[in-house]
Amino acid sequence: IIQQHSQIFERSQIPTPEQRYNAIVTVVNDCDYNNRLNRLCSLIDFHIQEQEMLSGTIRTLPTPKQIRGSQIPLVNGRLQDAQDLPLWTAAFFTPNPSQIPNVVQDFYIALNNKFDRLDIYSQRRNNQQMELVGIQEENIDRFFRQQQKLKCKLVLCVMDTPADSDLKTIIKQYGTIKHDIITQCCLYSKIISQSRQRTPFSQYSENIAREINSKLDGENVRIDLDQIMKEKGKSHYMFFGADVIHSTNCTEQHPSIAVVVGSTDQWCSHVEESIYAQWPEFDKCSIETIVNLEEITIERLKAYQQANDGQLPNKIVFYRVDDGQFSKVYSKEIPQIRQAFQGSSLALSKNYSADNRLPRYEDHMVYGKQKFPLLTLIIVKKRHHTRFLMYNGRDTYNVPIGTVVDTTIVDPYLYTFYLNSHKAIQGVNNLSLYTVLLDEIKLTIDELQLLTLQLCFTDQRSSNVEGVPSVIHYADQRALKAKDQFCFNQKRHDYHDDNEISNGINGSTMRKKNSSDNNIRTKKLNLSAKVH
């Protein structure tokens, strides 16, 4: 209860757009940059407009036809491709396993009814009965071992713990990884809050059903991207998303994790991933570069080819999360991607061996004599300090979904734009910053912005629009799940996007020496498909 009240208090402290605006203006005025007594500002002739924030015009892009506000509703109330549920059950994980609350039983019944309405055939074990499980590891292990013997393939796990507890990770370790059972977790506190809604559990049960259908490789909603692509002739598009997360202190047990996600259809509804651990030399810092990108790109291209009856993409749009190391992406990663189209460097490498056997040359020939695809690569920056607010003469509020800013404040020498694709539940929207590093496809600025916006609607697991294209969001989630599977003793908040700071003596921080690509040791990680 204390933890729940603490979370409510923290949420209440998130400033509204009006409060954030006032705070920014107050800080600028307090700094008094234009005071002549400020010697540094005077020496460099630095001045700032203190009276008001910079104002400008914005454009609002159209959202897909079936989108309503920030929600992605199902077409005609049906899933695009509903998968039958395997044998499954539900369990309530609690520190005091005495009885299952009525509200949890009500949610379980509502979820079963939602499956029926969505035409998801459900084969339940124990009919409407839920299991009661203590949160000790031996109890969790015993429960999933018993479910495995009963040939149960999926378990809905209701967790009576705070959102930041390790219970979900433990459930994934024993249920999904050790006993090969798909797990879908949800919070007891969330169920309680949803029970107070005007239509209890309606939207929440649909969200859970979507996630489960996605885990079973179903398709919930299909976003039509043809309005952007049809102008480019007969094209087979493929979309990539890439990111690297780093441990606070990179060690043998807690390496950096590089993830590249690639679509396997032209709607970006289905994706697969390649995951690699990266270890720098001792006393060297982690690097942001994806060392095995050529090999990874070949893996993703072959997966696309297999899913599309031998057809390879002729246009690739690659989204890469990065905080500004453009030169490294341009000089090291783009050449690897291009080399993957030919596949020659891996095929001829005497050092490359997945299992102590040299691969055949044909194993890494992708396009062969075919024309190589056109490549467009966009850098995505999620963390920055630029904020945008709307003002109507009376109120200050967030910018709407589809807002794009590509003038006035953007770098005049780069192909850059800010784009808002989501609705903030609280606080101020943080628009993602996109920088086009390479554009061989020759998309117009309007086409590229509209494509990027629409890709934010293609995440199959959520009914809400994401703040970044789905391939980026998938890459982030896969990286964290890989951390759960392979770095079990490291908490999630110990992994981040920064690669410069790591733990020093007595809890202090220190900057480590830079590492180079040649000093990085890598290993492919095979993430269980059921962890997704």
N, C-alpha and C positions, 0 to 999 in steps of 0.2 A: 504494500500500500504506500509506504514511504517513497519507494522507487517510482511508482506511478505518479504520485503528487509532485515529485521532483521533475519528472519529464513534462508534466503539465505546466509547472512554473517556468521551466526553461523555454517552452514554446511560447508562453505568454510574454517573454522578454524579447522576442524577435520583433524588431521595429517595423512599423507599417511604412509604406512608401512616403507618407507625409512626414513621419518621424525621421526616416532616413534622410530625406531632403533637408530638414531643419538641422540635423546633426552635422551634415557635410558643410552647410553654409556657416554654421557656428565655428567649426574647426578652422575653416579658411579664414574667417574674420579674426579668430584668436591668434592665428599665426602672424598676422599683420605683415604680410610680405612687402607691402608698398611703403612701409615706414622708412624714412630716410636713415633712421638709426640702425636699420638692418644692413650692416656693412656688406655682407656677402651678396645679398640681392642687389645692392647698389653698385657694387663693383662689376657684376656681370650684366647690369642693366636688365634685371629680371623684374617683370611686372605681372600682376594677375588681376583679372576682372573679379572684383570682390562682390559687386552689387547683386549679381545674378549668375546662375549657371548658364553655360553656353546653350543656346537654343538653335533648333534646326528642324528640318522637315524629315519625315520618315515615309517609307513606302510599306504597304501591307500586301503581302502575297496571298493569292487565293489558296485555300486548303482543299484537300480532296473532297469530292462531292458528298461522300457518305459521312463526313465528319461533322459532328455537332459540338461546337465550342472546343473544350479540351478533351472530349470523350471520343472514343472510336467505337461506335455502336456496331452490333452485329447486323449484317444485311438480312432484312426480313426476320430478325430474331433467330437466325440459324448460323451455325459455324460453317465456314467455307468447306472444310473437310474434317468431319467429326470422326474420331477414332473410337473403336470399341474399347471399353475398359477391361483389363484383365482381372482376374480374381483379386479382390482388394478388401481392406478393412480399415477401421479408424481406431485411434488410440488417444487417450488423454494422459499426457505426461505431467506429473505433478509431484511436488515434494511431500505432499500429504495424501497418499493414495487411499482415501476412504470411500469416496463416492464421486460419481460424475455429475457435475452441476446440470440442472435442467436446461439452462440456456445453451450448453454445449450439445446436449441431445437434440434440442430444437434446431440448432444450426446444422447438425448432421442430417436430420430429416429434410431440412430446406435444401441442402446440397444435393441429396438424392433426387428430390423433386426437380431441381434445376437440370440435372443430368437428363431426366426424362424429357423435359421441355426442349432441350438442345439436341435431342435425338442421339444422345450418347448412351449406347447400350452398356448397362452396368451390371456386372456379375459380383454381387456382394457376398462376403463370408459372414456368417452369424446374423444375416438379415439386417436388422436395425440396431444391433447391439455394438457398443463401443468397448474397447479394452481399457483397463486402468493400469498404468505403468508408473513405477517410481522413477525418479530422475538419476538414481545412482547408476554408474556405468555398467555394473554387473547385471542390474535389472533390465537395462536397455538391451544389452547384448543377449540376454536370455530371451527376451521378448522377440527380437528379430530372428533368433535362431529357431524359435518355435514357429514363427510365420513362414520361414523358409521351408521347414518340414511340411507345412500345410500347403505348400506351393502357392502362397500368397505373393503377388507380383507388385502390389502397390499399397502403401499405408498412408492414410491421412493422419498427420501428427499435430494434435492441438497441444501447445506448450504453455503451461502455467508458470512462466518465468518472465523476467524483464526482457525487453527487446535486445539488450546488449549482453545477455548471458551467453555461455558457451554451449548451451543445450542443443541448439540447432546443429552446430559443428559435430557434436558427439553423435547425434542421431544420424547424420550423413556418414560419419565414419563407420558406425556399426551397421546401420540399415542398408545404405546404398553401396558402400565400398566393400565391407566385409561379407555381407550376406546377399548382395546383388538384388536388393529390393528398391523400387522407386519410392521416394519419400516426398510428400508434399506437406510442408510445415506452415502452421498459422498460429497466431497468438491468442490466448484466452482473453487477454485484455481487449484485443481488437473485436473479438466476438461479442463481448459485453457492450462495447460502444456501438456496434452495429445493431444490436438488439433494440437499441433506443431510437433507431431511425423510424421514419413514418412507414416505410415498407421494410421491415426487419430482414436482413440477410439477402435482400434481392440482388443488389449490385455486388456485394462481397462474395456471395456464392457463385455468381457469374464469373468474377475475377479468378476464383479458385478453379472453376471448371476450365477456363481458358488456359491457365497455367498447366493443368494436368493434360489437357489435349495437346498443348505444345510439347510437353515432355514425351508424349507418345508419338511425336512427329506428325501431328495433325496441323491443320491450317485454320486459323480463326477468322481472319479478315484479309482480303487481298486488295491492296492499293494499286490502282491502275496508273502506271507510270508512262503509258503510251503517249499521253498528250505532250510529253517532253521529248520522248525518243523518236516518235514517228517522223519528225522533221529531219532526222539524221539518216534516213534511208533504212535499208535492211540491216539491222544491227542486232547483235547478241551481246547484251550488257552483262557484266559481272561486277559485283561491288565487294570491296575489301574494307576491313576495319582493323587497325593495329594499335597496340598499346603495350607499354612495359611498366610493371609496378615493381617497387624496390622495398626490401626490408629495411627497417631502421638501421640495422647493423648486419650487412650481408655476410653470412657464414655458410658453412657446408650444409647446415640444416635449413637455412633460410636464404635461399638465393633470390636474385631478381627473376621475375617471371615475364616472359615475352609471349604475347598472344596475337595471332593473326586470324581473323575470321573472314571467310569467303562465302558469298552466296552461291547457291546451287540452282537457282532459277532466276528468271528475268524480273520477277516481282520482289525479290529480296525477302521472300516469305520463309525460305528454308536456308539455313547456314550450317557450315561445319567449320571446325577450328583446328589450328596447329598450335601447340603449346611447348615452349622450351624454357628450361631453367638456365640461367646464365650466372657463372661465378667469376669474379675478377681475381687477379692475383692477390695474395695476402697483403694487407695494408694498402690496397688500392680501392678507390671508390667504384661503385657500379657505373655502368654506362647506359645511356638511353638508346644507343644503336641496337637494332635487332641483328645479331651477328649471322644467324642462319636464314636470312630472308630469301635468298635464292632458292634454297631447298624447300622452304615453307611455301613459296609461291608456286613451285612445281607441284607440291602436294595438293594445294587448293585448286590449281588448274585441272589436274587430273580428276579430282573429285567432281568438279563442274562437268568435265567431259563425260564422266561415267553416268552422271545424273541426267544428261541431255543427249543420250544416244550417240555419243561420239563427237558432238558439236562442241567446239571451243569458242570462247568469247572473242569477239573482234574489237570490243571496246571495254576498257577497264577503268572504273572510277575507284580510287584508292584514298580512303580517309585515314590519316595518321595523327594520333594524339602526340603533341609535342609542345614544349613551352618556349620555343624560339630558336632551337638549334637547327636552323634551316640549312646551313651549309653542310652539316653532317648528313642530313637526310638527302640532300641533293647530290653530294659527292660519294656517299657510301651506300645508301639504300636504293635509290633510283637505279644505279647501275646494276645492283643485284636483281632487281625486278626485271629489268630488260634482259639480263643474262639468263634468267629463268625461261624466257620465251624460247631461247635456243637450247639451253640446258647443257652447253658444251663444257663449261668449266667444272661442273660436278661430275660429269660423265668421264672426263679425262683425268680427274684428280686421283692421284695414287694414295692420298691420305684419307679420302672419304670411304668409310666402311661402317655400315649400320650394325653388322654382326660379324665382324672380322672377315667378311668376304667382299671382294671388290664387286660393285654392281656392274651390270651390263651397260654398255653405252646406250642401248635402246631404252633403259629404264628412265633416263633423264632427257630423252628427246620428247619435247612437247609439241611444238608447231612444225618441226622438221622443215619441209620446203614450203609450208603454208605462210601466208603473209602474217607478220607479227601484229598483235593488237595495238590499237592506239591507247595511250595511257594518260589519264588525268589524275594528278595527285594533289590532295588538299590537306593542309595542316589544320588540325582542330585544337584550339586552346580553350579549355574549360575554365581555367582559373585566371582571373585578371581583376583589376580594380575599377573598371569602367562600368558605370551604372546609367541606365536610361529610365527616365520618368516622364509621364504624360501630365499635362496641366491644362485644365479647361477654363481657367479664370477663377475657379473657386476651390477645386479639389486636386490633389496630387495622387496619381494612381499608376499602376503598372501598364506597360505597353502591351498591346494585344498579340495573340498568336499570329505569326506570319510577318511580324515587324522586321524589316531589314534596314540597316544603316550602312551605306557604302560611300558616303561623302563627308566632307567637313573635317571629321576627326580621324579618318583612317589614313594609313600611310600613303602618301601620294606616289610612292615608287613601287608599291606592291599591289597585287591583285587581292584585295582584302575586303571583308564585309562582316558585320555583326548580324546575327539572325536569332530571333526568338521563336521557339517552336513549342513552348510549354506554358502552362499557367501555374504561377506560384500559389501554393495553398496559403502560405504565410510569407511575409517579408517582401523583398524586392526581387524581381526576376533577374537572373544572371544570364545575359545573352552570350552564346558561344561565339568565339571569334574564329573566322575561317580565312586562311591565306592559301591561295592557289599557287602552288609551287611549279606546277607543270600542267599544260593543257593541250595535249595533242589531238583530243577529240574536237577541239574548237567549239566548245559550248559557249553560247552568249552568256553574258553576266546574268540575264534574267533566267535563262534555262538552268544554269548551274545553281542559282539560288533556289529556284522552284524545285529542282530535283533534290537538293539537300533538305529542304523543308519536308517534302513528301516522304523521304526516307526516314524521317523522324516518326512517321506513323506506321511503320512496318514491323514494329516489335510485336511478335505474336503472343507474348506472355501477359501483356498489359492492356487495359482498356483506356489508359491515359497516354497522351502524347509524351514522348521522351524529349529531353533537352538537346540531344545530339542524335545523329543518324543511328538507326538500330544496330548497324554493324559495329559501331563504336561502343554502344551500350552493351552489346553481347560480349565484345572483347573484354571490357571491364569486368563484367560478371563472371566470365569464364576464368579470368585471372584470379579473382578472389576465391572461386570454387576450387581451382587448382591449388591455391594456397591451403585451403581447408583439407584437401586430400593428401598433399605431399608435405606440408609444413604444419602438422597438426598442433604443435606446441606453441605456435606463434599466433598472437591475437591479430584479428583483421586490422585494427587501427594501427598496428605496427608496420603495416604496408602502406606505401604512398607513392606519389608520382615524382617526388624529388629524389635526386641522385647525388646530392652534394653533401648532405649532413648525415653523420652517423654517431652512435654513442661514443663518448669519450670517457675520461677517467672521472669517477665519482658522479656519474650521471650528467657530466657536462657534454657539450657538443664540440666536435672538431671537424675540420675539413681534411679529407684524405687526399692523397695524390691521385692524379688522373690515371686511368687505365687506358689501354689501347685494345683494338679489336683482336690483335694477335695474342693478347694475354687472357682472353676470355674463354673459359671452358664451358661447354654447353651440353645439355642432355635433353632428349625429347621426352615429354611427359604425356602419357596416355590417360587423359581424363575420362573417367567412367561416363558413358553417355547418360546414365541414369542420375548423375549428379546435377545435370542442367536444370 
